Amino acid sequence: EDLSLPEPKPGEVRVRVTAAGVTTADARLRANDAPRGFGLILRLMTGVIRPRNPVPGMEFAGVVDALGAGATGFLPGQRVFGTTGLSGGAHAAFLTIRAGGKLFH
């Protein structure tokens, strides 16, 4: 599915994703496969009726594409890697993430 290009908000970095991991956590979240008794908690975290973020994936590597206002520590063209955590989105062509978050050179 084609998604619109995400615009970085203040303090965020847009990354053109060149590689993304597919972990057992990604597969379990997508299938709502939680240990007994944790299914409802998992649904509350990831979306009750439909996924909060329709794009899965937590780990990525890529190239800084754009910076939001006030984003520091990164420059366009730099190679980076990081994790989106449970919010997902790493399996997209582009993603935005906080510059001070889980993004590394």
Chimera marker file (.cmm) of the C-alpha trace (Angstrom):
<marker_set name="trace">
<marker id="1" x="0.000" y="0.000" z="0.000" r="1" g="1" b="0" radius="0.5"/>
<marker id="2" x="1.264" y="3.465" z="-0.784" r="1" g="1" b="0" radius="0.5"/>
<marker id="3" x="1.381" y="5.764" z="2.224" r="1" g="1" b="0" radius="0.5"/>
<marker id="4" x="1.975" y="9.498" z="2.233" r="1" g="1" b="0" radius="0.5"/>
<marker id="5" x="5.480" y="10.671" z="3.043" r="1" g="1" b="0" radius="0.5"/>
<marker id="6" x="5.586" y="11.391" z="6.795" r="1" g="1" b="0" radius="0.5"/>
<marker id="7" x="6.641" y="14.916" z="7.705" r="1" g="1" b="0" radius="0.5"/>
<marker id="8" x="8.983" y="15.199" z="10.698" r="1" g="1" b="0" radius="0.5"/>
<marker id="9" x="7.503" y="17.156" z="13.593" r="1" g="1" b="0" radius="0.5"/>
<marker id="10" x="9.668" y="19.457" z="15.715" r="1" g="1" b="0" radius="0.5"/>
<marker id="11" x="12.509" y="17.424" z="17.243" r="1" g="1" b="0" radius="0.5"/>
<marker id="12" x="12.002" y="14.477" z="14.862" r="1" g="1" b="0" radius="0.5"/>
<marker id="13" x="14.091" y="12.956" z="12.083" r="1" g="1" b="0" radius="0.5"/>
<marker id="14" x="12.696" y="11.360" z="8.915" r="1" g="1" b="0" radius="0.5"/>
<marker id="15" x="14.602" y="8.239" z="7.908" r="1" g="1" b="0" radius="0.5"/>
<marker id="16" x="14.547" y="6.514" z="4.513" r="1" g="1" b="0" radius="0.5"/>
<marker id="17" x="14.544" y="2.885" z="5.613" r="1" g="1" b="0" radius="0.5"/>
<marker id="18" x="17.024" y="0.687" z="3.745" r="1" g="1" b="0" radius="0.5"/>
<marker id="19" x="16.779" y="-2.415" z="5.946" r="1" g="1" b="0" radius="0.5"/>
<marker id="20" x="14.369" y="-3.644" z="8.597" r="1" g="1" b="0" radius="0.5"/>
<marker id="21" x="14.486" y="-6.672" z="10.843" r="1" g="1" b="0" radius="0.5"/>
<marker id="22" x="11.655" y="-9.150" z="11.186" r="1" g="1" b="0" radius="0.5"/>
<marker id="23" x="11.790" y="-10.491" z="14.711" r="1" g="1" b="0" radius="0.5"/>
<marker id="24" x="9.734" y="-13.023" z="16.625" r="1" g="1" b="0" radius="0.5"/>
<marker id="25" x="8.250" y="-10.070" z="18.493" r="1" g="1" b="0" radius="0.5"/>
<marker id="26" x="6.987" y="-8.614" z="15.187" r="1" g="1" b="0" radius="0.5"/>
<marker id="27" x="5.377" y="-11.926" z="14.270" r="1" g="1" b="0" radius="0.5"/>
<marker id="28" x="3.813" y="-12.398" z="17.702" r="1" g="1" b="0" radius="0.5"/>
<marker id="29" x="2.420" y="-8.853" z="17.787" r="1" g="1" b="0" radius="0.5"/>
<marker id="30" x="0.959" y="-9.235" z="14.290" r="1" g="1" b="0" radius="0.5"/>
<marker id="31" x="-0.717" y="-12.539" z="15.237" r="1" g="1" b="0" radius="0.5"/>
<marker id="32" x="-1.752" y="-11.321" z="18.722" r="1" g="1" b="0" radius="0.5"/>
<marker id="33" x="0.120" y="-14.350" z="20.039" r="1" g="1" b="0" radius="0.5"/>
<marker id="34" x="0.629" y="-13.590" z="23.717" r="1" g="1" b="0" radius="0.5"/>
<marker id="35" x="1.207" y="-15.889" z="26.675" r="1" g="1" b="0" radius="0.5"/>
<marker id="36" x="-1.985" y="-17.070" z="28.320" r="1" g="1" b="0" radius="0.5"/>
<marker id="37" x="-3.675" y="-14.251" z="30.194" r="1" g="1" b="0" radius="0.5"/>
<marker id="38" x="-1.836" y="-11.461" z="28.367" r="1" g="1" b="0" radius="0.5"/>
<marker id="39" x="-3.919" y="-11.316" z="25.156" r="1" g="1" b="0" radius="0.5"/>
<marker id="40" x="-6.141" y="-8.461" z="26.348" r="1" g="1" b="0" radius="0.5"/>
<marker id="41" x="-3.149" y="-6.469" z="27.595" r="1" g="1" b="0" radius="0.5"/>
<marker id="42" x="-1.437" y="-6.938" z="24.227" r="1" g="1" b="0" radius="0.5"/>
<marker id="43" x="-4.605" y="-5.784" z="22.411" r="1" g="1" b="0" radius="0.5"/>
<marker id="44" x="-4.860" y="-2.696" z="24.607" r="1" g="1" b="0" radius="0.5"/>
<marker id="45" x="-1.228" y="-1.819" z="23.816" r="1" g="1" b="0" radius="0.5"/>
<marker id="46" x="-1.353" y="-2.449" z="20.072" r="1" g="1" b="0" radius="0.5"/>
<marker id="47" x="-4.999" y="-1.692" z="19.196" r="1" g="1" b="0" radius="0.5"/>
<marker id="48" x="-8.304" y="-3.258" z="20.177" r="1" g="1" b="0" radius="0.5"/>
<marker id="49" x="-10.228" y="-3.298" z="16.880" r="1" g="1" b="0" radius="0.5"/>
<marker id="50" x="-7.383" y="-2.657" z="14.429" r="1" g="1" b="0" radius="0.5"/>
<marker id="51" x="-3.663" y="-1.968" z="14.822" r="1" g="1" b="0" radius="0.5"/>
<marker id="52" x="-2.741" y="1.471" z="16.172" r="1" g="1" b="0" radius="0.5"/>
<marker id="53" x="-0.032" y="1.556" z="13.528" r="1" g="1" b="0" radius="0.5"/>
<marker id="54" x="-0.854" y="-0.490" z="10.406" r="1" g="1" b="0" radius="0.5"/>
<marker id="55" x="2.862" y="-0.713" z="9.530" r="1" g="1" b="0" radius="0.5"/>
<marker id="56" x="4.671" y="-3.342" z="11.614" r="1" g="1" b="0" radius="0.5"/>
<marker id="57" x="8.354" y="-3.544" z="12.412" r="1" g="1" b="0" radius="0.5"/>
<marker id="58" x="10.508" y="-2.340" z="15.279" r="1" g="1" b="0" radius="0.5"/>
<marker id="59" x="14.137" y="-2.405" z="14.077" r="1" g="1" b="0" radius="0.5"/>
<marker id="60" x="15.496" y="-0.460" z="11.129" r="1" g="1" b="0" radius="0.5"/>
<marker id="61" x="18.568" y="0.963" z="9.426" r="1" g="1" b="0" radius="0.5"/>
<marker id="62" x="18.552" y="3.762" z="6.923" r="1" g="1" b="0" radius="0.5"/>
<marker id="63" x="19.588" y="7.250" z="5.899" r="1" g="1" b="0" radius="0.5"/>
<marker id="64" x="18.478" y="10.551" z="7.428" r="1" g="1" b="0" radius="0.5"/>
<marker id="65" x="16.209" y="12.152" z="4.841" r="1" g="1" b="0" radius="0.5"/>
<marker id="66" x="14.919" y="15.287" z="6.603" r="1" g="1" b="0" radius="0.5"/>
<marker id="67" x="14.964" y="17.031" z="9.978" r="1" g="1" b="0" radius="0.5"/>
<marker id="68" x="12.107" y="18.647" z="11.845" r="1" g="1" b="0" radius="0.5"/>
<marker id="69" x="12.563" y="22.049" z="13.461" r="1" g="1" b="0" radius="0.5"/>
<marker id="70" x="14.924" y="21.852" z="16.418" r="1" g="1" b="0" radius="0.5"/>
<marker id="71" x="16.143" y="18.307" z="15.685" r="1" g="1" b="0" radius="0.5"/>
<marker id="72" x="19.838" y="18.100" z="16.564" r="1" g="1" b="0" radius="0.5"/>
<marker id="73" x="22.598" y="15.521" z="16.430" r="1" g="1" b="0" radius="0.5"/>
<marker id="74" x="21.863" y="14.291" z="12.897" r="1" g="1" b="0" radius="0.5"/>
<marker id="75" x="22.412" y="15.555" z="9.352" r="1" g="1" b="0" radius="0.5"/>
<marker id="76" x="20.673" y="14.648" z="6.087" r="1" g="1" b="0" radius="0.5"/>
<marker id="77" x="22.527" y="11.794" z="4.394" r="1" g="1" b="0" radius="0.5"/>
<marker id="78" x="23.861" y="10.224" z="7.619" r="1" g="1" b="0" radius="0.5"/>
<marker id="79" x="23.445" y="6.474" z="8.006" r="1" g="1" b="0" radius="0.5"/>
<marker id="80" x="21.525" y="5.528" z="11.153" r="1" g="1" b="0" radius="0.5"/>
<marker id="81" x="19.877" y="2.608" z="12.886" r="1" g="1" b="0" radius="0.5"/>
<marker id="82" x="17.308" y="2.388" z="15.640" r="1" g="1" b="0" radius="0.5"/>
<marker id="83" x="14.154" y="0.939" z="17.070" r="1" g="1" b="0" radius="0.5"/>
<marker id="84" x="10.600" y="2.209" z="17.110" r="1" g="1" b="0" radius="0.5"/>
<marker id="85" x="9.619" y="0.016" z="20.036" r="1" g="1" b="0" radius="0.5"/>
<marker id="86" x="6.032" y="-1.238" z="20.166" r="1" g="1" b="0" radius="0.5"/>
<marker id="87" x="4.806" y="1.733" z="18.127" r="1" g="1" b="0" radius="0.5"/>
<marker id="88" x="6.060" y="-0.057" z="14.982" r="1" g="1" b="0" radius="0.5"/>
<marker id="89" x="6.466" y="1.461" z="11.556" r="1" g="1" b="0" radius="0.5"/>
<marker id="90" x="9.942" y="0.188" z="10.654" r="1" g="1" b="0" radius="0.5"/>
<marker id="91" x="8.673" y="-1.846" z="7.671" r="1" g="1" b="0" radius="0.5"/>
<marker id="92" x="7.733" y="1.364" z="5.819" r="1" g="1" b="0" radius="0.5"/>
<marker id="93" x="9.880" y="3.072" z="3.193" r="1" g="1" b="0" radius="0.5"/>
<marker id="94" x="10.096" y="6.191" z="5.407" r="1" g="1" b="0" radius="0.5"/>
<marker id="95" x="9.521" y="6.758" z="9.112" r="1" g="1" b="0" radius="0.5"/>
<marker id="96" x="9.836" y="9.580" z="11.607" r="1" g="1" b="0" radius="0.5"/>
<marker id="97" x="11.406" y="9.218" z="15.024" r="1" g="1" b="0" radius="0.5"/>
<marker id="98" x="12.501" y="11.571" z="17.809" r="1" g="1" b="0" radius="0.5"/>
<marker id="99" x="16.080" y="12.738" z="17.366" r="1" g="1" b="0" radius="0.5"/>
<marker id="100" x="16.756" y="12.201" z="21.078" r="1" g="1" b="0" radius="0.5"/>
<marker id="101" x="15.073" y="8.807" z="21.116" r="1" g="1" b="0" radius="0.5"/>
<marker id="102" x="16.273" y="5.398" z="20.062" r="1" g="1" b="0" radius="0.5"/>
<marker id="103" x="18.129" y="6.533" z="16.962" r="1" g="1" b="0" radius="0.5"/>
<marker id="104" x="21.882" y="6.073" z="16.624" r="1" g="1" b="0" radius="0.5"/>
<marker id="105" x="24.737" y="6.851" z="14.190" r="1" g="1" b="0" radius="0.5"/>
<link id1="1" id2="2" r="1" g="1" b="0" radius="0.2"/>
<link id1="2" id2="3" r="1" g="1" b="0" radius="0.2"/>
<link id1="3" id2="4" r="1" g="1" b="0" radius="0.2"/>
<link id1="4" id2="5" r="1" g="1" b="0" radius="0.2"/>
<link id1="5" id2="6" r="1" g="1" b="0" radius="0.2"/>
<link id1="6" id2="7" r="1" g="1" b="0" radius="0.2"/>
<link id1="7" id2="8" r="1" g="1" b="0" radius="0.2"/>
<link id1="8" id2="9" r="1" g="1" b="0" radius="0.2"/>
<link id1="9" id2="10" r="1" g="1" b="0" radius="0.2"/>
<link id1="10" id2="11" r="1" g="1" b="0" radius="0.2"/>
<link id1="11" id2="12" r="1" g="1" b="0" radius="0.2"/>
<link id1="12" id2="13" r="1" g="1" b="0" radius="0.2"/>
<link id1="13" id2="14" r="1" g="1" b="0" radius="0.2"/>
<link id1="14" id2="15" r="1" g="1" b="0" radius="0.2"/>
<link id1="15" id2="16" r="1" g="1" b="0" radius="0.2"/>
<link id1="16" id2="17" r="1" g="1" b="0" radius="0.2"/>
<link id1="17" id2="18" r="1" g="1" b="0" radius="0.2"/>
<link id1="18" id2="19" r="1" g="1" b="0" radius="0.2"/>
<link id1="19" id2="20" r="1" g="1" b="0" radius="0.2"/>
<link id1="20" id2="21" r="1" g="1" b="0" radius="0.2"/>
<link id1="21" id2="22" r="1" g="1" b="0" radius="0.2"/>
<link id1="22" id2="23" r="1" g="1" b="0" radius="0.2"/>
<link id1="23" id2="24" r="1" g="1" b="0" radius="0.2"/>
<link id1="24" id2="25" r="1" g="1" b="0" radius="0.2"/>
<link id1="25" id2="26" r="1" g="1" b="0" radius="0.2"/>
<link id1="26" id2="27" r="1" g="1" b="0" radius="0.2"/>
<link id1="27" id2="28" r="1" g="1" b="0" radius="0.2"/>
<link id1="28" id2="29" r="1" g="1" b="0" radius="0.2"/>
<link id1="29" id2="30" r="1" g="1" b="0" radius="0.2"/>
<link id1="30" id2="31" r="1" g="1" b="0" radius="0.2"/>
<link id1="31" id2="32" r="1" g="1" b="0" radius="0.2"/>
<link id1="32" id2="33" r="1" g="1" b="0" radius="0.2"/>
<link id1="33" id2="34" r="1" g="1" b="0" radius="0.2"/>
<link id1="34" id2="35" r="1" g="1" b="0" radius="0.2"/>
<link id1="35" id2="36" r="1" g="1" b="0" radius="0.2"/>
<link id1="36" id2="37" r="1" g="1" b="0" radius="0.2"/>
<link id1="37" id2="38" r="1" g="1" b="0" radius="0.2"/>
<link id1="38" id2="39" r="1" g="1" b="0" radius="0.2"/>
<link id1="39" id2="40" r="1" g="1" b="0" radius="0.2"/>
<link id1="40" id2="41" r="1" g="1" b="0" radius="0.2"/>
<link id1="41" id2="42" r="1" g="1" b="0" radius="0.2"/>
<link id1="42" id2="43" r="1" g="1" b="0" radius="0.2"/>
<link id1="43" id2="44" r="1" g="1" b="0" radius="0.2"/>
<link id1="44" id2="45" r="1" g="1" b="0" radius="0.2"/>
<link id1="45" id2="46" r="1" g="1" b="0" radius="0.2"/>
<link id1="46" id2="47" r="1" g="1" b="0" radius="0.2"/>
<link id1="47" id2="48" r="1" g="1" b="0" radius="0.2"/>
<link id1="48" id2="49" r="1" g="1" b="0" radius="0.2"/>
<link id1="49" id2="50" r="1" g="1" b="0" radius="0.2"/>
<link id1="50" id2="51" r="1" g="1" b="0" radius="0.2"/>
<link id1="51" id2="52" r="1" g="1" b="0" radius="0.2"/>
<link id1="52" id2="53" r="1" g="1" b="0" radius="0.2"/>
<link id1="53" id2="54" r="1" g="1" b="0" radius="0.2"/>
<link id1="54" id2="55" r="1" g="1" b="0" radius="0.2"/>
<link id1="55" id2="56" r="1" g="1" b="0" radius="0.2"/>
<link id1="56" id2="57" r="1" g="1" b="0" radius="0.2"/>
<link id1="57" id2="58" r="1" g="1" b="0" radius="0.2"/>
<link id1="58" id2="59" r="1" g="1" b="0" radius="0.2"/>
<link id1="59" id2="60" r="1" g="1" b="0" radius="0.2"/>
<link id1="60" id2="61" r="1" g="1" b="0" radius="0.2"/>
<link id1="61" id2="62" r="1" g="1" b="0" radius="0.2"/>
<link id1="62" id2="63" r="1" g="1" b="0" radius="0.2"/>
<link id1="63" id2="64" r="1" g="1" b="0" radius="0.2"/>
<link id1="64" id2="65" r="1" g="1" b="0" radius="0.2"/>
<link id1="65" id2="66" r="1" g="1" b="0" radius="0.2"/>
<link id1="66" id2="67" r="1" g="1" b="0" radius="0.2"/>
<link id1="67" id2="68" r="1" g="1" b="0" radius="0.2"/>
<link id1="68" id2="69" r="1" g="1" b="0" radius="0.2"/>
<link id1="69" id2="70" r="1" g="1" b="0" radius="0.2"/>
<link id1="70" id2="71" r="1" g="1" b="0" radius="0.2"/>
<link id1="71" id2="72" r="1" g="1" b="0" radius="0.2"/>
<link id1="72" id2="73" r="1" g="1" b="0" radius="0.2"/>
<link id1="73" id2="74" r="1" g="1" b="0" radius="0.2"/>
<link id1="74" id2="75" r="1" g="1" b="0" radius="0.2"/>
<link id1="75" id2="76" r="1" g="1" b="0" radius="0.2"/>
<link id1="76" id2="77" r="1" g="1" b="0" radius="0.2"/>
<link id1="77" id2="78" r="1" g="1" b="0" radius="0.2"/>
<link id1="78" id2="79" r="1" g="1" b="0" radius="0.2"/>
<link id1="79" id2="80" r="1" g="1" b="0" radius="0.2"/>
<link id1="80" id2="81" r="1" g="1" b="0" radius="0.2"/>
<link id1="81" id2="82" r="1" g="1" b="0" radius="0.2"/>
<link id1="82" id2="83" r="1" g="1" b="0" radius="0.2"/>
<link id1="83" id2="84" r="1" g="1" b="0" radius="0.2"/>
<link id1="84" id2="85" r="1" g="1" b="0" radius="0.2"/>
<link id1="85" id2="86" r="1" g="1" b="0" radius="0.2"/>
<link id1="86" id2="87" r="1" g="1" b="0" radius="0.2"/>
<link id1="87" id2="88" r="1" g="1" b="0" radius="0.2"/>
<link id1="88" id2="89" r="1" g="1" b="0" radius="0.2"/>
<link id1="89" id2="90" r="1" g="1" b="0" radius="0.2"/>
<link id1="90" id2="91" r="1" g="1" b="0" radius="0.2"/>
<link id1="91" id2="92" r="1" g="1" b="0" radius="0.2"/>
<link id1="92" id2="93" r="1" g="1" b="0" radius="0.2"/>
<link id1="93" id2="94" r="1" g="1" b="0" radius="0.2"/>
<link id1="94" id2="95" r="1" g="1" b="0" radius="0.2"/>
<link id1="95" id2="96" r="1" g="1" b="0" radius="0.2"/>
<link id1="96" id2="97" r="1" g="1" b="0" radius="0.2"/>
<link id1="97" id2="98" r="1" g="1" b="0" radius="0.2"/>
<link id1="98" id2="99" r="1" g="1" b="0" radius="0.2"/>
<link id1="99" id2="100" r="1" g="1" b="0" radius="0.2"/>
<link id1="100" id2="101" r="1" g="1" b="0" radius="0.2"/>
<link id1="101" id2="102" r="1" g="1" b="0" radius="0.2"/>
<link id1="102" id2="103" r="1" g="1" b="0" radius="0.2"/>
<link id1="103" id2="104" r="1" g="1" b="0" radius="0.2"/>
<link id1="104" id2="105" r="1" g="1" b="0" radius="0.2"/>
</marker_set>
